[in-house]
Amino acid sequence: MLVQQILKSKSTDGVFTIKPGTSVADAASVLSNNRIGSVVVSATGDTAEGILSERDIVRELGKRGATCMADLVDDMMTKNLVTCGLGDKADDILEKMTNGRFRHMPVIEDGKMVGLITLGDVVKSRLTELSMEKDALEGMIMGH
């Protein structure tokens, strides 16, 4: 399955973004209020300068305590993003996420962010594919 197909099957199209210079506390509110695991840092809303996840915030909380909540997202976000395109295959995305130990990947097409794909999205698509293959094989075996 391709990234494009996975994005079409998602219940939401948009990507939650925050601007550079936003406090970590405000970013945490966006994550909490929207029940999401990451937010893309973007000056324009259609680019991806960085990504900040729950895990990033918790890691800093563990190291430094609540004082890190006053920091800017620019200092805590992942800047070297791994991205994908609409034509990338789910298996390749799954491998990149597993090897890189991250769960959220911006989808970039022609220099613009067109979506965000999660590990859960990819796993769900693979399970759907496997189920369809199983049904097709059972149908062939039974002569349908």
C-alpha positions in Angstrom: 0.0 0.0 0.0 1.2 3.5 -0.8 1.4 6.5 1.6 -1.2 8.3 -0.6 -3.7 5.5 0.0 -3.0 5.5 3.7 -3.6 9.3 3.9 -6.9 8.9 2.1 -8.1 6.3 4.6 -7.4 8.5 7.6 -10.3 10.2 9.3 -8.5 13.6 9.4 -6.7 15.3 6.7 -4.9 18.1 8.5 -1.6 18.2 10.3 -1.4 20.1 13.6 1.3 22.7 13.4 2.8 25.3 15.7 5.0 28.2 14.8 8.7 28.3 15.8 9.1 30.3 19.0 6.1 28.6 20.7 6.7 27.6 24.2 6.9 23.9 25.1 4.0 24.4 27.5 1.8 25.7 24.7 2.9 22.8 22.4 2.0 20.3 25.2 -1.5 21.9 25.4 -1.9 21.4 21.7 -0.9 17.8 22.1 -3.2 17.2 25.0 -6.2 19.1 23.7 -6.1 17.3 20.4 -5.2 13.9 21.8 -2.2 13.6 19.4 1.3 12.4 19.9 3.3 15.0 17.9 3.0 18.4 16.4 4.9 19.7 13.4 6.8 23.0 13.8 6.1 25.1 10.8 6.4 28.9 10.1 3.9 28.6 7.2 1.7 25.7 8.0 2.8 23.8 4.9 6.5 23.2 5.6 8.1 21.1 8.3 11.1 22.7 10.1 10.8 20.3 12.9 8.6 17.9 14.9 8.0 17.8 18.7 6.6 14.6 20.2 5.2 13.7 23.7 8.3 11.6 24.1 10.6 14.6 23.5 8.8 16.6 26.2 8.8 13.7 28.7 12.5 13.1 28.1 13.3 16.7 29.0 10.9 16.7 32.0 12.8 13.6 33.3 16.2 15.3 32.9 15.4 18.9 34.0 11.9 19.0 35.6 9.1 21.4 34.8 11.4 24.3 34.0 11.8 22.9 30.5 8.1 23.8 29.8 9.2 27.5 29.5 11.7 26.6 26.7 10.9 27.2 23.1 10.0 24.3 20.8 12.9 25.3 18.6 15.3 24.0 21.3 13.5 20.7 21.9 12.2 19.6 18.5 13.7 17.1 16.2 15.2 19.2 13.3 16.6 16.5 11.1 13.3 15.1 9.9 12.8 11.8 8.1 10.0 12.4 5.6 8.3 10.4 2.9 6.3 11.1 -0.3 2.9 10.1 -1.5 4.3 7.3 -3.7 6.4 5.6 -0.9 5.4 2.1 0.1 4.0 1.3 3.6 6.7 -1.4 4.1 9.5 1.1 3.5 7.9 3.6 5.9 7.5 0.9 8.6 11.1 0.0 8.3 12.3 3.6 8.6 10.1 4.2 11.6 11.2 1.0 13.3 14.9 1.5 12.6 14.7 5.2 13.6 12.6 4.5 16.7 10.0 7.2 15.9 6.3 7.1 15.3 5.4 10.2 13.2 6.5 11.2 9.7 5.6 14.2 7.7 4.6 13.5 4.1 6.2 16.0 1.7 5.3 16.5 -2.0 6.9 19.2 -4.1 8.5 20.8 -1.1 5.1 21.2 0.7 3.8 19.1 3.7 0.6 17.3 2.5 0.0 15.1 5.5 1.4 13.2 8.5 1.6 9.5 8.7 1.9 7.6 12.0 3.2 4.2 12.9 -0.4 3.3 13.8 -1.6 4.3 10.3 1.0 2.1 8.7 0.2 -0.9 10.9 -3.5 -0.5 10.3 -2.9 -0.4 6.5 -0.7 -3.6 6.6 -3.4 -5.4 8.7 -6.0 -4.5 6.1 -3.8 -5.7 3.3 -3.1 -9.0 5.0 -6.8 -9.5 5.7 -7.7 -8.9 2.1 -4.9 -11.3 0.9 -6.2 -13.9 3.4 -9.7 -13.6 2.1 -8.5 -13.8 -1.5 -6.5 -16.9 -0.8 -9.4 -18.6 1.0 -11.6 -17.8 -1.9 -9.2 -19.3 -4.4 -8.9 -22.4 -2.2 -12.6 -22.8 -1.9 -13.2 -22.1 -5.6 -15.0 -18.8 -5.3 
